[in-house]
């Protein structure tokens, strides 16, 4: 594993907008980013064509569009990466849904993903994203706990450290937020 000092140094360069910093950060954290991508894709149907590598590549392309990325440590960078991966999957689901309805021929940026999501899976991703947005309004910390646990893959303890609260608080928020999301997503899917 690469030294924390080297990663911190490159993250500082990334925050300053230095050329090549994003490429180096992604190189240093590549295995962890692939693990994060695998976490995002683990609930997708078997046999879909999007790989962990393709999602990390799309993440890189999306992040490269920004002049600077404010990530002072690896946890902050992974938070940005997780949010970006989630947005990529939601955008793809929206594109897939729009194409199914015959609304335009917008090119899909992800390589070889024609059969990536079935319509039901696209609906579910959109429902989860919308429910998570609603949760962030009524229970911001609960939404942040879900983001860190589900999308970044942090443990209860790591999430507690990041948020500056006790592990018990994170555990309560995690249980409450998951139950709320489960109810909201099932309601959203019933009406589609």
PEJO-V193393 format. One record per residue. N is the residue number from 1. PSI is psi in whole degrees, -180 to 180 (NA if undefined). OMEGA is omega in whole degrees, -180 to 180 (NA if undefined). Layout:
# PEJO-V193393
n:N psi:PSI omega:OMEGA
n:N psi:PSI omega:OMEGA
This chain:
# PEJO-V193393
n:1 psi:141 omega:-178
n:2 psi:147 omega:-178
n:3 psi:143 omega:180
n:4 psi:-37 omega:-178
n:5 psi:-44 omega:-179
n:6 psi:-43 omega:179
n:7 psi:-45 omega:179
n:8 psi:-42 omega:179
n:9 psi:-45 omega:-180
n:10 psi:-33 omega:176
n:11 psi:-36 omega:175
n:12 psi:-42 omega:177
n:13 psi:-38 omega:178
n:14 psi:-44 omega:179
n:15 psi:-29 omega:178
n:16 psi:-5 omega:178
n:17 psi:21 omega:-180
n:18 psi:138 omega:176
n:19 psi:139 omega:177
n:20 psi:-11 omega:-177
n:21 psi:-43 omega:-180
n:22 psi:-44 omega:179
n:23 psi:-43 omega:-179
n:24 psi:-41 omega:178
n:25 psi:-45 omega:180
n:26 psi:-40 omega:177
n:27 psi:-45 omega:-177
n:28 psi:-33 omega:-175
n:29 psi:14 omega:-172
n:30 psi:-48 omega:-178
n:31 psi:-41 omega:179
n:32 psi:-35 omega:177
n:33 psi:-38 omega:176
n:34 psi:-38 omega:176
n:35 psi:-41 omega:177
n:36 psi:-43 omega:178
n:37 psi:-42 omega:178
n:38 psi:-39 omega:178
n:39 psi:-41 omega:178
n:40 psi:-36 omega:-174
n:41 psi:-7 omega:-173
n:42 psi:-25 omega:-179
n:43 psi:4 omega:178
n:44 psi:164 omega:-178
n:45 psi:150 omega:179
n:46 psi:142 omega:175
n:47 psi:3 omega:178
n:48 psi:159 omega:-170
n:49 psi:-7 omega:179
n:50 psi:127 omega:180
n:51 psi:168 omega:175
n:52 psi:-42 omega:-179
n:53 psi:-44 omega:-180
n:54 psi:-40 omega:180
n:55 psi:-39 omega:177
n:56 psi:-39 omega:178
n:57 psi:-43 omega:177
n:58 psi:-38 omega:176
n:59 psi:-49 omega:-180
n:60 psi:-47 omega:-180
n:61 psi:-40 omega:180
n:62 psi:-46 omega:-179
n:63 psi:-31 omega:-179
n:64 psi:-15 omega:179
n:65 psi:-14 omega:-177
n:66 psi:141 omega:178
n:67 psi:-46 omega:179
n:68 psi:152 omega:176
n:69 psi:115 omega:-177
n:70 psi:91 omega:178
n:71 psi:104 omega:-174
n:72 psi:-16 omega:177
n:73 psi:174 omega:-175
n:74 psi:-33 omega:179
n:75 psi:-44 omega:179
n:76 psi:-41 omega:178
n:77 psi:-43 omega:180
n:78 psi:-32 omega:176
n:79 psi:-45 omega:178
n:80 psi:-44 omega:-179
n:81 psi:-43 omega:-179
n:82 psi:-44 omega:179
n:83 psi:-41 omega:-180
n:84 psi:-43 omega:177
n:85 psi:-43 omega:179
n:86 psi:-44 omega:179
n:87 psi:-40 omega:179
n:88 psi:-46 omega:-180
n:89 psi:-39 omega:178
n:90 psi:-43 omega:178
n:91 psi:-40 omega:178
n:92 psi:-42 omega:179
n:93 psi:-41 omega:178
n:94 psi:-42 omega:179
n:95 psi:-44 omega:180
n:96 psi:-44 omega:-180
n:97 psi:-43 omega:-180
n:98 psi:-42 omega:180
n:99 psi:-38 omega:179
n:100 psi:-34 omega:179
n:101 psi:0 omega:177
n:102 psi:25 omega:-177
n:103 psi:71 omega:173
n:104 psi:163 omega:-179
n:105 psi:51 omega:180
n:106 psi:128 omega:178
n:107 psi:144 omega:178
n:108 psi:123 omega:-175
n:109 psi:-21 omega:-178
n:110 psi:131 omega:-178
n:111 psi:137 omega:172
n:112 psi:50 omega:-178
n:113 psi:29 omega:-179
n:114 psi:-43 omega:-177
n:115 psi:28 omega:-174
n:116 psi:-49 omega:-177
n:117 psi:136 omega:168
n:118 psi:162 omega:-178
n:119 psi:-41 omega:179
n:120 psi:-40 omega:180
n:121 psi:-39 omega:177
n:122 psi:-43 omega:178
n:123 psi:-42 omega:-178
n:124 psi:-43 omega:178
n:125 psi:-44 omega:179
n:126 psi:-39 omega:179
n:127 psi:-41 omega:178
n:128 psi:-45 omega:-180
n:129 psi:-46 omega:180
n:130 psi:-43 omega:179
n:131 psi:-39 omega:179
n:132 psi:-36 omega:176
n:133 psi:-43 omega:178
n:134 psi:-41 omega:179
n:135 psi:-39 omega:-178
n:136 psi:-22 omega:177
n:137 psi:-43 omega:-175
n:138 psi:-23 omega:-179
n:139 psi:75 omega:-174
n:140 psi:-43 omega:-179
n:141 psi:-39 omega:177
n:142 psi:-42 omega:178
n:143 psi:-39 omega:179
n:144 psi:-39 omega:177
n:145 psi:-45 omega:179
n:146 psi:-46 omega:180
n:147 psi:-48 omega:-176
n:148 psi:-40 omega:-177
n:149 psi:-49 omega:-173
n:150 psi:-47 omega:-174
n:151 psi:-37 omega:179
n:152 psi:-32 omega:179
n:153 psi:21 omega:179
n:154 psi:152 omega:175
n:155 psi:172 omega:176
n:156 psi:-44 omega:-178
n:157 psi:-44 omega:180
n:158 psi:-40 omega:178
n:159 psi:-43 omega:178
n:160 psi:-45 omega:178
n:161 psi:-45 omega:-179
n:162 psi:-43 omega:-176
n:163 psi:-10 omega:179
n:164 psi:34 omega:178
n:165 psi:174 omega:-180
n:166 psi:159 omega:177
n:167 psi:-38 omega:178
n:168 psi:-41 omega:179
n:169 psi:-45 omega:178
n:170 psi:-42 omega:180
n:171 psi:-45 omega:178
n:172 psi:-45 omega:179
n:173 psi:-40 omega:-179
n:174 psi:-48 omega:-180
n:175 psi:-47 omega:-179
n:176 psi:-47 omega:-178
n:177 psi:-43 omega:179
n:178 psi:-43 omega:179
n:179 psi:-44 omega:179
n:180 psi:-46 omega:180
n:181 psi:-42 omega:179
n:182 psi:-46 omega:180
n:183 psi:-47 omega:-178
n:184 psi:-43 omega:-179
n:185 psi:-42 omega:180
n:186 psi:-36 omega:177
n:187 psi:-45 omega:179
n:188 psi:-41 omega:-178
n:189 psi:-29 omega:178
n:190 psi:-32 omega:-174
n:191 psi:-2 omega:179
n:192 psi:NA omega:NA
